[in-house]
Amino acid sequence: MTNDPIAAYAARLRAERNDPERAERLRDDRRRRRRGIAVIAAGGVLALGGLGFWLATVTDGERPANEPFAPGTLEEAMWPEEWPVTIRMPYRSSPAARWKSGAEDMVPPSARPVGRLTGPEVEAGLEAVRGFLEEANFSGDTLEGEGTEGALELLAPGDPARSLLEDLPGRGAEGRDPLRLVTRFDPEEVYVAEEPRVQGSMTYEATPEGELLVHADYTIVYAVVMVEGGWEVAGREEATRVVVRRVLDTVVRDGKLAPRTYTSLIANDDCTAPDDGFVHPLFSRELAEKKNWKKVDPYAAGSRPDAATLGACLMPTRT
């Protein structure tokens, strides 16, 4: 046996080369590598084929823009704006997603003495206006069409505005007048699925007679869902949004309100529905059919809503 390492290495190579099983092992190794390459190639073909089918489906011009193509492949927060919202994220793609929730976030401005009114008197007047807006637009009884007693209690006795809310027959009403002051939905049609979002402000001044005049301008967004028969998107119930802008100028007199003016804009209300004192929201498929309606951005700041907008055929954007 030699101690020369080079000679030992050469002897091992000769032994491996003369091994009768060596050729068979090399052939087996080549066969395994070829099978692996074939599997990888087949997988690539299938993946490309699936991608091509998905792209062909997505880009099919016959499908409406508001129909989700493959909602399961995207997180809901990433869905295109055209796709319907669901009960899980009803304020997606809306400015209201960043707004505060509930009437408690309608915080009046700091109360300071004005005219002959003291700071506490101003504070009480501002709180009365905030309370009225809460009863008119956030109260469960009002939203569900049960009654408007809470809002009525805050209106001055004998004020003309009371006639809009008194003696509502049953749950409904004759005409659309109640909607000039309050937000009501037909409980057999839809329900409010989440705390409404709100944004706006109040200002105040003293009248020449020494009374408190409060100007309130608030936009309230409701997420509603059909009671039954709604469309499901990715296994979740479809929701829709109703945007209500309320502009109220009212005098506060002995803790009660005497409205001077009140105008409203209700975006996403079916103008062809019966005049029963309820807001009748449209969902994505119905909205897609109203292409001839005038478009309005209910979130846009600017001029006050006109009284004629109540019940008009308006196509809301970002809704």
N, C-alpha and C positions, 0 to 999 in steps of 0.2 A: 504493500500500500504506500503510495507516495504522499509526501507532505506538501507537494507543490500545489497551491490553490488553483493556478491556471490550468494545470494538467487535470485536476479534479473536475473543474467546470467543463472542460472539453469532453471529458469522458461521460459526464451527465448528459450533455447535448447529444452525443452519439447514441446513448442508450434510449433517449426519448424519440430520436428520429427512427430508430430501429424497432420501436414498440409497435406491434401489429394493431393495437386498438386506437392508436393516435389519430389515424385518418378518420375513423368512425366518430370520434369525439369532435373533431373539427366540423364534420358534416352536420352533426346534431346542433352544434353552436350556430352554424349559419342558418339552419332551418328555424331555430327559435327567433333569431333576429329578424328574419323575413316576416314571420307571423306577427311580431310586434309592430313592425312598420305598417303592415296591412291593416291591423286593428286601428292604429292611430289615424290612418288615412280615411278609413270608413267613418270613424267618429267625426272627422272634419267635414266630410261630405254631408252627414246628417245634420250637423250644426248649421252649415251654410244653407241647407235646404229649409230647415225650420226658420231661420232668420229671413230667408226670402219669402216664405209663406206669410210670416208676420208682417213684413213690410208691405207685401201685396195687399194684405187685409187692411192695414192702417191707411194706406194711401188710396183705397178704393173710393173714388169720388161719389159713389152712390150712397154712402153712409153719411148720416147727418153729423155735423161737427159736434153736437152735444151728446153723441152716443159714445160711451167709453169703449175703447177697442180692446184693451188688455189691462183692466184696472188692477188685476192681481200682480202685475209685474212692477208696479210703481207704488211707493208709499203715497198715501192719500194727500199728504201735504204737497206732493210734487205733481199732482194731476193738473192738466191744462185748465185754464180758467173756464173753457167752454163746457167742461164735463160737469154733470150735476153734483151738487153737494149732498152729503149724507148726514144722518143724525149724529154720526161720530165727529164730524168737523163742519158744522153748519155755517160757520162764518169764514170758511176758507175763501181766499181770493177776494176778501171784502175789507174795506177800511175799518169796518166794525170789529174785525178780529183784534184790533189794538185798542178798542174803546173799553170803558169801564162797564160793569154789569150792574143792573138793578137801580131802582129809584134812589137808594141811599147814596149813590154817587152823583146825584144831581145836587151838588153842594152850592147853596146860594152864596153870593158875594158877602164880604164883611159888611156888617150893618153899622152905619154911621149916622149921626143926626143930620137931617135934611129939612130945610124949612122950619116949621114949628114942631116937627116930629123928633122924638128922642131916639137914641140908638136902640133901646129895647122895643120901641114901637115899630121901628123899621124891621128889626129882626123878626118880630112876630108876623108882620105882613109878608115878608119873604118866605117864612116857613109855611104860611097859609097857601101861597102860590105853589110851593114845592109839593105840599100835601095834595093839592088839587091835581097837579100833573101826575102824581103817583097813583091816585085813585082812578084817574081817567085813562091811564096808559099802562099801568103795571098790576093793578089789583086783579086777583084771580077771578072774582065775581064779574068784573067788567069784561076782561078778556074772554071769558067763557060765555058771555051773553046772558048772564043770570040777572044782573041788575046794575044800576048806576047810582044807588043810594049814597055811597061814599062821596062821589063827586058832587051830587046834589046838595049835600049837607054844607058844602063849602061855598055855594053860590048864595048871593044875597037874596033874601025873600022878595018876591015880586020881580026879580030881574028877568028880562026877556030870554036870556040864555037858558033859563030853567025849562022852557017849553020844549027844548030839544031832547031833554032827558026824562021828562015826566011821562007817566002813563004809557010806557012802552008795552004794546000788546004781547003778552007771552014773552018769549025770548027775543022775538024779532021786533020790527018797527015798521011804521008806515013811512016809506021813503028812506033817503040816505042821511037825513038831518043829524042823527046822533053822532055820525062819524065826523062831523065838524068839530066835535069836542072830545070824543072818546074813541078808543080802539076796541072793536068787538069782533070776535070770530064766531062762526056757527059751530057749536060743540059737536054737532053730528057730522061735520065735514073735516075739520082740522083741529089740532091742538098745538099749543106753544110748547116746544120741546126743550127749550133751554132759557135761562135768564136773559131777557132782552138786553141789548147793548145800547148805550146812550151817550150822546155828546151834545153839548150846547152851553148856553150861558143865560144869566139874568142880569139885568141892569135896573136901576130905579131912580126916581126923581120925585119931587113934590109938585103937585098940581097947583095952579093959582089959588084954588080953594083950600090948599093946605093938606090935601089927602095924598096918600102914597100911591104912585103909579108905577107898576112893575111891568117891564118888558121881558118876556121869556121866549127864547128861540131854541128849540131842542129837536134833534133828530134821533129817533128811536128805531132800532132794527130788531125784528122778530124772526126767529127761526121756527118754522111750523112744519108739521108732518101730517099726512093724511091719516084720518082715523082708520080707514080700511081701503084696500085696493091700490095702495101706492106702489110705485116702481121700486124694485130693489137694485142697488148698484153694488157689485162685489159683495153680495150677501148682507148689505146694510140698507135700511130704509132711506129712501130719498127725502131730502128736506128742501124747502125753498125759503127765501127771505122776503119779508115785507118791510119796506122802509117808510116810516111815517115821520113827516116833519110838522111840528106844531109851532105856530107863532101866535103868542097870546099877549095882548096889552090889556091889563086889568087894573082897576082901582080897588084898593083894599079899604073897606069901610066897616068898622067895628068887627074886624076879624073875618069878614066875609068878602067874597069877590064879586065885583060888578064889571064883567068884561066889556071893554070898549070895542075891541076888534079881536077876531080869532079866525085865522086862516090855516089851511092844512094842505099838504100834498101827500097822497098815499100812493106809493109806487108798488106795483105788482098787485093790482086789484082788478078783477075782471069787470070791465064796464058793461058787459052784456048780461051779467048776472041779475037776478031779481033785486029790486030796491027794497031790501028787507032789514036795513040797518046793520048789516054785517060786511066785513071785508072778506072777499072771496079770492084767495091767492091762486095764482097759476103756477104750475110746476114746469119742469124743463121742456117736456114734449109739447105742452100747450103754448108756452112762450115762443117756441120755435115756429109756431104756425101764425103768430101775430106780426108778420113782417111789415104790414102796412101801417101799423100804429106809430104815432109820433114817439121818437126816442127821447128819454130824459135821464139825466144822471142824478139820482136822488141824493147822492152824497156831495154834490157840488155846492160850494158856498156861493153866495151872491144875493140876488134879489129875493124878496119875499114871495112865497107861493101865492098864486092868484086863487080867489074863491072858485073860479071856473075849473080849476084843475081837479076838484073833488068829483070823482066819478068819470073823468075824461078817459079816453082810450089812450093810455100812455104806455110805451114800451120801456120799462126800466132797464138801464144798463148796470153792470156789476151787481146783479141781483140773482 
